[in-house]
Amino acid sequence: MDVAAELVRARDAFARQAWSDAYTALAQADGEHPLGPDDLVRLATAAYLVGSDAECGAATERAHHAYLDLGETARAVRCAFWMALPLLLSGETARGGGWLARARRLLEDGGLDCVEQGYVLFPQGLRLIHKDPRAAYGLFGEAAAIGERFGDQDLVTLARHGQGRALVYAGETAAGTALLDEAMVAVASRQLSPLVTGLVYCSVIEACEEIFDLRRAQEWTEALADWCAAQPDLVPYRGQCLIHRAHVLQTHGDWSDALDETRRACERLEGLPGRGVLGMALYQEAELHRVRGAFARSEETYRQAGACGHRAQPGLALLWLAQGRTDAAAAAIRSALDETPDRLRRARLLAPYAEIMLAAGEVPAARKAVDELTRTADDLEAPLLRAVAAHARGAVLLAEGDAAAALGALLEAGRTWSELGAPYERARSLMLLGVARQRLGDAGTARLELNAAREAFRELGAAPDLARLDALTRRGARHDGGLSPREIEVLRLVATGRTNHAIADELVLSEKTVARHVSNIFGKLGLSSRAAATAYAYEHDLVGRRWAE
């Protein structure tokens, strides 16, 4: 074998981003004669990009030692950085911290003024980004300044994107997204290394989803998909890309395509290191099964996601609610919220928490959650989160008996869902709008909105929501739905917006007994919330009627 010729072919494949060819040729050449450190770095990069993480780590470590043997300490430090960063990102803090400490010691012992001084600051910033985002922002700023001084665009882009994420966590969303956009301009230029390009793409899309910026997430997901498509051999980022695409497709109502994408993502990610990303894919798949009514598959997939280290909430609690397991759902969502101090992460839990609390008859708790959610939505100025908050606010107002105020909130939510192209969420808001209009005496408009919601649920395949809606509007069934006289009396009071405590006082019952009656009512009528129960009572002319024991 002509090793020199093979190396020429390998380097050419690497330059063309033909990662599989480059990896195979470099590995073969290395088997014939040990590669030099520059080619070992190429081998490590190609190995990572075709999904061979173990080979990537081995080649990077060999390159590190080879550079040290040649006295090229700065390059050895760069290798130590690339050993540390993936380990830290995957949660292996001991090994990653060890490599980072080695990199810092080499720089200190050598007294080197080099761009690698900036690279070692980046992981330090990552370690602080949740605990002390201001301190992290400062470290990323130092790294960016070093990158600019040495003309290293990879480092500048990493650091600017780090600053953007730190500002978002510090509550300065507008300034943070501006820096993220600046980083993405550099990424879109395709002048960065593939490792930095992929890392920043995925991190920025994740940040957009964290702040509920659907439009940015969609734009950058499409760009990531194009970048991945141009490199057919690429493995590490393609799975994340499929997850992000599935989320966008689900939001826009393309549930079958979204499910296909999540399954493809799971197939690509199965067996790869970094189980957290597989957990993301499994959670997304579980969400799709839940809204389509495949409850058994959904619960199993949530549990698989949890086994991969991804939180199963709020999806699992919403599943239990849909199954009528209200007590289990309430306990789970309470625990999840109590264990979540971070404002952005709480924002994902608050609307499901409010929905479950309403179903459990705990209207004050739902009101408190919606007030917090509304404040966060106002701070972030994200249309998606504002629509989520408006919908939840409308549901709480209905439970409180203020149909007129609920109407305004739900109209706001519906308009935003239409603008975002989110048909499922719009249909859910339409269903509550129908309830509000019924309570205001506008039966004709209510019927139109409930019919529109029904058609949307049918087209989407949202079987559980369709069943709940049919329970609100069915005709020809017994008006009492098989309820006992006491249950009808409880339902009548629920429909007036009273809490379980207030109903207990009025009927001279224990609050526990009222809660049992409410649970029985939900089970008999196929309902899962007090708003749905209210609509049923009005639809079947049960409000205002007195029932004897």
N, C-alpha and C positions, 0 to 999 in steps of 0.2 A: 504494500500500500504506500503511495506517495503521500506522506504526511503533509508536506508543504502544499501540495495541490489540494488536498482535502481541506486544509485550513483556509485556503483562498475561497473554496466553494462555501465553507461554513460561514466565513465573514460576509460573503456576498449575500447568502440567505438571510443572515442577521440584519444586514442593511436593508433588505427588501421586506423585512418583518415577516418572513416565512419561518415562523418560530419552530415548527416541528422539524423542518429540514435542517435548520440551524442547530437545534438541539441534537438531532441524530448525528450530524456530521461532526460536531464538536466532541460529542461523547466518544465517537469512533476514533477520532484523532487523539483524544486523551488516552484511550486504551492502548494505542500504539506507542505514544510518547507523551509524558506528562506535559500538560499545557502550561504556558507562562501565565502570570497573574492577569494580564489584560484579557486573554482568551478565557481564563477561568471565570472572570466577571461576565463575559458574554454567555458562557455555558450556564452560569447561575441564573442570568436573566431569562434566557430561553427556557430553561427548566421550569422556572416559576410560571412563565406565561403558558406553558402547555400542561400545567397542573402537577408537575413533579416537585413538590415542595421539599421533600427530603434531599433530593439531588441538588436542589437549589441551595439549601443550607450547607451541604457538604462542600460544594464548589466555592461558595462565598467564604467559608472558613479557610479553605486551602488558599484562596487568593489573599486573604488577610495575612496569613503567615508568610506567604511568598513575598508580598510587598515588604513586610518587616525584614525578611532576610536580605532584601535588596536595599534596605535603608530608606524606603519610600513610606515614611510614617504616615503622612497625610492620606495617602491612598489606603493604607491599612485601616486608618480610622474610618474612612468612608465605608469600607467593608463591614467594620464593626457596627456602624450605624444601620446598615441594611440587615445585619443579623438581629439587632435589637428591635427595630421597629415592628416587623411582623409578629415577633414574640409578644411585645407589649400590646399590640392591637388585638391579639387573640387571647389575652388574659394571662399569658405565661410571664408574670411580672418578675419572678426570681431570675430566670435565665435571661430575659430581656434586660433587666436591670444590671445584671452582671456584665453583659456586653457593653452597655452604655457606660458603666463605670470604667471598663477597660479603655474605651475610646477617650473618656475625659482624662484618664491618667496618662495615656500616651501623649495627648496634646500638652498637658501640664509639664511632663518630664522633658518633652522636646522643646518647650517654649515656642511653639509654632504659631505664626500668624497666617492662618489659611482659612479657606471657606468652610472647612470641616468644623471649625469652631461654631459656625452657625448651624450646621446640621445637628450637632449634639444638643443644641438648645431646643430643637423641635420636639423630641420625645419628652423633655422636661416640661414643656408647655402642655403637652397632651395629658401628662399626669395630673396637672393642676386645673384643667379646663372646667371640671365640674365643681371642684372644691373651692377654687379661688379664680374665677374667670378673669379678674382684673390682673392678677399676677401672671396668668397664662398669656394674656394679651401683651404684657410687657416683654415676656420672653420671646414670643413670636415676633414682636417688633424688632428686638435685637437681632434675631436670626435674619429677618428680611433686610435689615441694614447691612449685615455682613454679606448676604447674597448679592445685593446691589453693588457693594464695593468691589466684589470679585467678579461681577458679571455672570453670576450663576442663576439662570432663570428658573431652573428646577427648585432651588432653595427659596427664591423669592416667592414663587407661586405656592409652594407648601406653606410658607410662613404667612402669606397674606390670607390664604384660606383659613389657616389656624386662627388668625386675628378675627376673621369674620365670624367663625363659630364661637369664639370666646365672647364677642360682643353680644351675640344672640343669647348666650347663656347668662350674660350680665343684664339682660333686659333691654338692650339697645338694638332692637330688631332692624330698624331701617339702616343704621350705620353698618350693622353686621352683614346684611344682604348686599349692600353696596360693595363691600370687600369681597364677598363671595362671587359677585358678578365680575369683579375685576380679575379674580383668579381664573374664572371660567373663560375670559377673553384669551388669556394665555394658553389655556388648555385647548381651546378651539383652533388656535393657530397651528397646532400639531408640531410645535417646535420643542416640545418637552420630551423627556425620556418616557418610554411606555409605562414604567412602574409608577412614576409620579402622575402621569396622565390618568391611569386607571384609579389610583388612590383618590385623587382630587375629584374626579367624576362622581365616584360612589359616595364620598363624604359630603359633597355639596348637595347631591340629590337627597341624601338622608337628612341634611339640615333643612332643606325645603319642606320635606314631609313633617319634620318636627315642628315647624312653625306654620304648618297647614297652608303652605304656599303652593296650591295645586298647579297653577299656571307655570311657575318656574320649574317645578318638579317634572311636569310633562315635557317642557321644552328641553331640559337637560337629559331626560331619559331618552328622548328621540335622538339627541346628539350622541349619547353613549351607545345606543343601538347601532347607529351608523358607523361609529368607530370600531365597535366589535365586529360588525359585518365585513369591514375592510380587512380583517385579520381572522380568517376562518379557523386558524389553529388555536386561537385565544381561548383559555379556559377560566381563569380566576374571576374575571369581571362579568362574564356572560351570564352566570347564574344570578348575580345581583341585578343585572340589567333585566332579566326575565321577571324577577320579583317586582321591580319598580314598574315594569310594563303591565304586569298583572294588576297592580293597584290602580293604575290609570284606567285600564280597561274596565275594571269593576266599577269604578266611579262613573264611567260613561255608559254603564249598562250592558257592556259586552261580556256577560258572565261566562258564557261557554268558552270564548277565546281566553278569558282571564284564567279559567280553570286549566285549560291546556298549557298556558304559560307557566303556571305554578308547578304543574306536574313535570314539565320539561326542566324547570329550575331544580326540582328535587332530584331528578335523574342525574343532572350535571353535578350537583353538590354532594350527592351520596358518596361516602368513602373519602371525600376530601377533608383535610384538616380545617379547623375553624367551624365547629358544629353550630355556632351561633347563627351563621348565615343560612344554614339548612333549616334551623328553627324558624327564621323569618319566613322562608318559603312555606313551611308546613303550617304556620299560623295563618298565612294568607289563604292557603287551600282550605283550612278549617272554617274560615270566615265565609268563604263561598258556599261550602256545604251547608252552613247554618242558615244563611238567607234563602237557600233553595229548599230547605226542609229536610235534608239528609242528616238527621240529628245524630244517629249512631256513628256514622262516618265522621261527622264533625267533631264529636266528643273524643273519639279515638285520635284524630289528627291533632286536636288541641293538646292532648296528653303527649303525643310524640314531639310536638313543638316544645313543650315544657321539659321533656327529657333532654332536649338539645340546648337547654339553657335560656329559651325564650319564654317570657311571661305569657301565661295562657289567658290573662285577663286584659281587657274586659270581655273578650269574646265568649269565654266559657260561662261566665255569669249570665250573659245575655242568652246563651243557649239554654241554661237551666230555667231562666225566666220563661222562655218560649215553651218549655216542656211542662210548665206549671209548678216548677220546684222553686217557688218564690223565696222561701226561707233560706235555702241553700244559696240562691243567687244573691240575696241581700247580705248574707254573712261573707261571701267571697268578695263582693265588690267593696264592702266596708273595709275588709282587711287590706285589699289592694290599695285603696285610697289612703288609708292610715300609714301604709308603708312607703308612700311616695311623697317626699317633700318637694321635689323639683317641680317648678311651675308648669313647664311645657309638658312634662309627663303626666301631671295631674290633669291637664286640659284634655287628654285623651280618655280619661276615666270619668270625668265629671258628668257628661251627658248620659252615659250608661248608668252611672250611679243614680242620677235623678230619675231616670225611667224606672229603675228597679225599686227605688224608694217609693215612687208613686204607686206602683203595683202592690207594695207592702203596706200602703196606707200611711206612710210617714211623710206627709206633705211638707212639714217644716224642714225636714232634712233635705228634701228635694229642692226646696226654695233656697236654702243656704248654698247648695252646690251650684245651682243655676246662677246665683248672684256672683259667685267666684268665677264661674265660667265666663259670664258676661264681661267682668272686669278684664280678664285675660284676653278675651277676643277684642275688646276695645283697645287694649295696649298694643296688641300685635297688628291690628288693622288688616287682618287676613280675611278675605270674603268667606272662605270655607268655614273658618271657625265661627265667624259671626252668624252664618246660617245655622250651624250646629247649635249655637247658643240661643238664637231666636226660636228655633223649633222646640228646644227644651223649655224655654221660658213660656212658650205658648201652652205646652202640656201642663206646666205647673199652674198657670193662670186658670186653665180649665178646671183643674182639681180644686183650686181655691174659689171657684164659682164666678170668676170674672171673665165671661165669654167675650165681652166686647174688647177688653185688652188683649185677650188671647188671639182674637181675630187679627189684630194689627201685627202681633209678633209672628204669627204663622204666615201672613201675607208677605212679610219681609223675608222670611225663610224661603218661601216658595219662589219668589222672584230671584233670589240669589242662586237657588238650586237650578233654575232654568238657565241663568247666565253661565253657570259652570258646566252645564250639560250633565247633570246628575239626576237621572230619571227616578231612581229608587228613592232617594232622599226626598225628591219633590213629591212623589206619590205618598210617602209617609206624612208629609206636611199637609197634603191635600186631604188625607183622611181625617186629620185633626181639625182642619178647616171646616169640613163637613159637619163634624161634631159641634164646633162653635156656632156655625150658622143654624143648626137645628135648635140649639139652646136659645138663639136670638129670634127664633120664629121664622127664619128664612128657609123654609123647607125646599123650595124649588132650586135655589142655588146650591143648597147642601147636596141635593140629589145629583146635580151636575158634577160637583167636585168629587163626590164619592164614586160616581161612575167612572170619572177620569182616573181616579186612583186605582179602581178595580182593573181597568184596561191596562194600565201601566204594570201592575203586579202580574197580570196574566202574561203579558209580553215578556217580562223579565224572567218568569218562572219562580216568582217569590211566593211559594206555596203557603208558608206560615202567615204572611201578611194578608194574602188573599183570603185565607180562612177567617182571620180576625175581622176583616172587612165584611165578609159575608155574614158573620155573626151579628154585625151591627145593622145590617140592612135586610136580612132574610124576611120573607113574607110567608104567610100561611102557616107558620109554626105557632105553637101555643104561645100566647103573650107572656105567660109566666115562666116559660122555658123549663118547666119541671121544678121550679123553685118552691120551697115551702113558704107559707104565709110570713113567717119570721124573716126568711131570707129576702122576700120581696120588700118587706119593710126596711131592712138594712140597705138593700139596693136603692130604694127610693131616697134614703138619706145620703148615701154615697153620691148620688146624682146631684144633690144640692150642694156638694162641695164640702160636706162635713168630714172631719177626721174620725178615725176609729175611737179616739177618746171622747169626742163630742157625741158620737152615736151611742156609745156606752152610757154616757150620762142621760141622754134622752130616753133610751129604752130600759134604763135601770139594769144593765148587764155589765159583766166584767169586760174589760178591754180585750182580754184573751178570747172570750166567747165571740165578741164581734169580729176579731181577726179570723177565727175559725169560720164564721158565717161568710165573710168576704172571700176566703179561700174556696169554700164550697161553691159560692156563686160563680167565681171565675172558672172553676172546673166544669160545672154544669153547662155554662154558656159558651165555653171555649174561648174565654177572654184572658188577657194577661195584664191589664192595666185598669186603673180607676177611670181613665178617660174613655176607654172602650166600654166599661160598664155604664158610665154616664150616658154615652151615646145609645147603648142598648135600651136603657130605661126610657129615654125620650122617644126613641124610635117605636117602642112598643107601648107608649102612652101609660107608663107606670108612675111617672112623676105627678105628684099632686093627689094621688089616690091613696086612701087609707085602707089598710088591710087588718082584719082581725086575726087573732090567734086561732 
